């Protein structure tokens, strides 16, 4: 009688399950070789790049200014 290892809970378990899901999904997509998956990865990568660069250029200076204004209000 063999026992299956108990899965981890909490954040560690979540990250392990998520990693396993993305790994198996990637293997499936690679094996199928579907052009839809390749197109989805390309478009998804472009969208992720646009969101990341926009947030760095637009949101980070805004957050810095809000923090600086908060410091000025506290000292006066």
N, C-alpha and C positions, 0 to 999 in steps of 0.2 A: 504494500500500500504506500504510494508516494503522495506526498502532500505538495500542492502548488505553493510557491512562495507568496506570502501575503503582500499585496500591493501597498505601496506607500501612500499615505494620505497627505493632506495639506498641500502646500505649495510645491513640495518636491514631487508628489504624486501627479499633480496637475502638469508640471513641466515634463515629466517622464511620459505621460499619456499623450501630451501634445506633440512631443518629439517623435514618438512612435507613429502617430497619425500622419504627420507630414512626411516621414520617411516612407511609410507604406503607400501613401498617395503619390509620392514622387516616383517610386519604383513602378507602380501601376501605370502612370503616365508615360514613363520611359518605355515600358514593355509594349504598350499599345501603339506608341509612336504617332498618335493622332495629331494632325495639324491644328485641331481646335485647342488642344492643350498647349502646344507650342505658341500659338497666337495669344492665348490667354496669359501665358507667362510673360510674353514680350510686352503686351499692353499693360498688364498688371505691374510690371517692373517700371514702365514709363510713368504710370500714374503714381506709383509709390515715390519715384524720384522727384516728380513735380511737387507732390505734397510735402516731402521732406525739405526740399530746397526753399519752397515758399514759406514754410513755417520758420526756417532758420532766418530768412531775410526779413520777414514781416513780423513774426511774433516775438522773437528774442529781443529786438530793440524795444518793442512795446513793453515787455516784461521788465527790462532794465530801467526804463523810464518810470514805470509805476513803482518799482522798488526805490528808486532815487527820490521820487516825490514823497513816498512814505517816510523816508529818513528825514527829509526836510521838515515835514509836518511834525514829527516827533520832537525835534530839537527846538522848535520855536514856541 
